Amino acid sequence: MGTGIRKVAVLGAGVMGSGIAAHLASCGIRTILYDIVPPNLTDAEKSDPAARNRWAQAGLDGALKSRPALFLDKHAASLIEIGNLDDHLEWLRSCDWVIEVVKEDMAVKRSLLAKIEANWTPGTLVTTNTSGLSIDGMLEGRSAEFKKHFFGTHFFNPVRYMHLLEVIPGRHTDPAHIELMVGFVRRILGKGVVFAKDTPNFIANRIGVYAMMKTIASMRELDYTPEEVDAIVGTPMGRPKSAAFGTADVVGLDTFVHVSQNCFDSLPDDPEREIFRIPPFLTQMVEKGFLGRKTKAGFYKKAGKDFFTLDLDTFEYRPKVKADFPELKALKKLEQPADRIKQLIAGDGRAAKFGWHVLSASLAYAANIAFDIADDIVNIDRAMRWGFNWDLGPFETWQALGVKEIADRIRADGYTLPKWVDDAIAAGGFYVTQDNTPKYFAPGAKLQPEPVIPGSLSLARLKAAGQVVEKNRGATLIDIGDGIACLEFHTKMNTVDPDLTAMLNVACDRVERDFDGLVLANQGEHFSAGANLMMIVMQANQKKWDAIEEVVTQFQTVIQRLKYLPKPVVSNPHGLTLGGGCEMAMAADRMMVSQETYMGLVEVGVGLIPGGGGTLNLLKRMFQHVPNTMPQGFDALPLIQRAFEAIGLAKVATGGGEVFEFGFATPQDELAINRDTRINEAKRLARYLADRGYTAPKPAKNLFLPGKDGWAAVSLFVYGMMLSGWASEHDKLISDKLGNVLCGGDTNGKVAVSEERIIELEREAFMSLVGEPKTIERMQYMLMNNKPLRN
């Protein structure tokens, strides 16, 4: 399903509408972006199409300029046509889906839907992106046939990066249209779908805004500062680092206030209604234009390099003060969110008191409204993970902490819990596993199999089902079915260390013998952040050069082994794919590149060059169209220059599109849009290669590199940067070492340089740099400050 939508109209070119249009175009969908004709046009402008489309054009221009980027590929903007709501509504007749994204005002939306129906072709889906208005309430005066095609599709902002799409059927919606849309947004747009009931603010905003408003009320009630609150309710409680007030600044105080006000106005019988009442200081902030990042001032403000916090009593900005809670420091050692939350709320300090105060209220609220807003707890937990970036949804959190223990503690605080919570306790909890089948508690039906996202593949479930082939501390080899194995990394940040290198070799051994193909993937936040820098620094400080060289040699060797394994290898990079992570990804025959992949060979930032075949495999990509017999008049310098810029400038692709644009991926590689199905897509590709009668590639024989004479021309670029202050002498040293590798060392350009020679040059350059005092300074600075030192 989902193939019937080829052209979409987006009505409303504000931040959300232009973001939706950008994402549609990025996914290859022809899109028309509309907005109103600007008011107060001059007589001459009234007949000028450009002037009449000015606001739609501004929305498109804003999407193109947005940082972070809203387009996966800026060239996709060519798929967007602009129009206005006065002159071009007849274009709707050519569209398969029309989505309105106009002002959150019921009268405005009803008026627009009337205009849409007047230009509507039966069969075209029509949806609203409302963040919380009634779906059925918008349909006053609409025909019965139109109502069958209408429902809610609530995207979250920024659209490219937020996984959640809430689908809200109306009373009259034809289920077949919901099925068509869900197939489309999952497979083509890569969204995670949850089904919400038609209640104010649906699922994510109802629970998420309650949690934030309760946090704000508790801050005032218990006398905490914004900095203290954000230090508690962010990472320690399994929430984003932006926590409460940082998140409000990102969302925009006007939007936040609007959503909360909608709950207050629309939920007269909600027992927690008063929590949604807008406190005077929030109203005052909106009136003064303190809306957050979009106005460069909200709860926090940055001036130059300094950060300030709004004093909510004086309404003056004061220097931001770092919160100091001793009990939070111990939590940093705990990697699992549930462990951090459990330890936090078990304490008796001020952080523990506040954390439990807001957590207990949020869990009680979620339990009491759960089946008013959704059919099951799975949709609620997914909505909070995908829409608010919580590590665990409310019922997942509750399960991890102990369902009965937490219920007893919540009741001891004076909250009332519904009977279904006791039924869940009697059944074993909200989530249990029976006969290797994950199940969730559903009132009346008791335990039900947890719904599986179509096309998804869970490595955790496979491991629990006994599909582990081999494992050590760094990685696990898993049988993922159909003759394909997957090597899952699980070091911290999935960094490369000797354990991971050893398992790469084990994976090669087992796949050669027992499988048809190998996938390199994991379901952590990042594919791999690169080498274990702490290990390298410690060994460098102890002058253990032989140990470092042994680690580098082993990693280079296994990378080459992956490249020439007689079975197909597919990597599935996602998130940070840096340094050694990039080298592992490029070692595969094919990459299944995830939409949000941030890939680069960034070693120069710590005073090094790639040490795992990165120079070789990037060169091979640049030279992929060069024949094995050197063409007459061949000039390798432009290809070398491109590789040098990627490595020497530590360029990082900011998404799947740039992974291809920068040359890390080849035209034979593929892009995976949906993060839930990406590993299954990689498995499919490995199976496809195996079924075609896979044969391993042969070493490159087309690397006609110019040697030192060729590098002399390119090095002038770096020398100029040094003279102008953009590069240091150490940068020049690193660049010269890198250039020597990329140009093939002592060669003349007439004979192809072997892969073995480039690997050798790479290792020599790496080892010559790792002992440099300024390189060690860079590595230590990166470990301490998480940013590069320019020395």
C-alpha positions, 0 to 999 in steps of 0.5 A: 500500500502507499503507492497511490500518492504521487502528488501532494498539495500543502496548504499553508507555507509557514514553518510547519507547512514548508517543512512538510513540503520539504520532506515530501520533496526530499522523498521524491514527491511532487508538491504544491506549496500554497499560502494566501495572497499577501494583504495590502498589495499595490495596484501593480502587484495585484496583477503580478504573479510573483507578488501574489505568491510572495508568501508561498515563495518565502516559505520555500526560501525559508525551508532552503535556508533552514539550519538544521537543513529541512531538505535531505537534498537541496536539489529536491526543491525543484519538485516544489511548485508554489501557488496561492489560495486565491488563484490556484485552487483548481490545481488541487484536482491533480493531487492525490493528497491535500493537507491543510496546515493553516492557522489553528483556528476552527473557523479558518480551517472550516472555511478552507475545507469548504474551498478545498471541497469545491476543487476536490476530486473524489478519491483524493485524500484530505487531511489536517495537520492540526495539533489538537483541534477536533477532526470531526468538528472541522467537517461542518457543512462538508458532504458525506463523501468528503468526510470519508476521505478526511482525517488528521495527520499530525506531523511534528516539527522539524518534520525531517527529524521528528519520527512521529506522525499521529494519524487521527481518524474521524467518525466518518473516515473510510478505513481503506483511506487510513490504510493507504495513508499509513502505508505511504507515510511509513514506506515513502516518508519514513514516519513512525505512525501512532493512532490517536483518538479525536481528543484535544491535543491527541496523544503526544501533546496531551501528555507531553505538555502536561508533563512540562506544565507540571514541571513549571508549576512544581518549579514555582511551588518548590522553589527551584531555578530553571537551570536546576529543573533542566538539570534534573528532568533532562538526561537523568530522567530519560528525556532530551538534554533540552529538558523542560525550558530548553525544549520550550525555547526550541518549540516556541513559547507561543506554540507551547502556550497555544497547545496548553491553552487548548487543553485548558479550554477543551477539557472542562472535566479533566481533573488536572485541568488547572495544570494547563492554566497559563501562569501569568509569567508565561503570558507576559513572556509571549507579550514581550516577544520572549518566544525562545530561539526564534526570537533569540530570547526565551527562558534562556538567551545567548549573547556572544559566548555568554548564556543568560537565564530569565529571572521570572520575577524581575523579567531581567536576564541574569548570568546562567548558573550551572546547577550543582546536585551531587546525586546527579553526578553518579548518574552519568556512569549509568548508560541505561535510562531506566537505571538512571531514573531508578537511582535518581528517584531512590535518593533523598536529595533535592534533585530526587525530590523534584524528579519524583514529584513530576514523574509521579504526577505524569505517570498518574495522569497518563494512566488516568487518560490512557484509553481516552486518547488511544486504544492501547498503551503501545501507541502512547509510549511510541508517541512519547518516544517519537514525538518528544524524544523520551528514551522510554514512554510513560508505561515503559518507564513504569514497567522498568521501575517496577509496576506495583512498587511505583503504583504504591508510591504514586498512591501514597502521594495522594494520586488516584489510579484507575482499576486497570493498573491493578489488573495489569499488576495482576497480569504481570505488568504493562509489558511482559514476554511470554514464549519469546513473544513480547506482549502488552496489557490491554484492559479486558483482553489482558495480554496481547502480542505487541504490534510489530511495525511492518518491515521492522527487525528488532535485534533485541528480540532476536537475541532474546529468542536465542539467535546469538551466534557469537559475542564479546564485550564489543559486539554480537553476531546475530542470525537475522534469518534468511541466511544473513547474519548481523554484527551488532556493535555495543561499545560505548558510542559504538566506538572501535576498540580491540573487542570490536575488531576481534568480532569483525574477524569472528564475523568474517569467519562465521559468515564465510562458513555458515551464512550467505551474507553479513550486515553491519548494523546496530539499533543504538543512537549511532552507528559508530563515533569512531576510534576509542580515543581514550585508549589511544591517548593513554597508550600515547602518553605511555609511549606504547607505540608498538601497541598502537601500531598493532591496533591500527594494523589489525583494524586495517587488516579486518577492513580489507578482509571485509572488503574482499570477503567471498560473501556480500557485506552490507553496512547500515550507517545511521546517526554519527558514522565518524572516523573508524565508523565511516571506514567500517561502513565504506568497507562493505560492498553496499551501504544502506544509508539511513536518512539521518546519517552524519558521516565523515573522516574527521581524524584531522580534528584530533591531529591524525589521518584515517587509520583504517583504510579510509584514505584508500576506500575514499580514493577508490570511490573517487576513482571508480570511473577510471579504467584500469588502463590509464587514459591519455592525458589523465589528470588525477589531481581533481579526484585527489583534491576532492578526497583531500577536501573531504578528509583534510577539512573533516567534512561531515555529511549532515544527512543521507543526501550529503553522504552521496554528494560528498562521495562517501556513498556510491550510486550503487548504494541505497538510502533507507528512509524509515529508521524502523525498517532500515536493518531489514532493508540492509538484510534484503540487499544482502540477500539480493546480492547473494542470490545474484551469484555474488563474487568478491571484488578485485583489488583496484588497479586504476589508482594512477596517483601522481606522487610528490610532484602532484601533491606540490600543486595541491599543498599550495592551497593549504599553505595559503590557508596557513598564511591567512591564519586559517590553518596552523603549522600543525594543520600543514604537517597533517595535510602534508602527511595526508597528501603523501598518502593520497598521492601514492608516496614515491610514485610517478603517476604512470603505474597504478599504486597498489592497495597494499601500498596505500594502506602502508602509507596510511599506517606510516602517516598515522603513526608519525602523527600520533606521537606529535605533542600537538596531536596528543594535545588535540586528542586530550582536548577533544576528550575533555571538551567534545570539540576540536582544538586548533593548535 
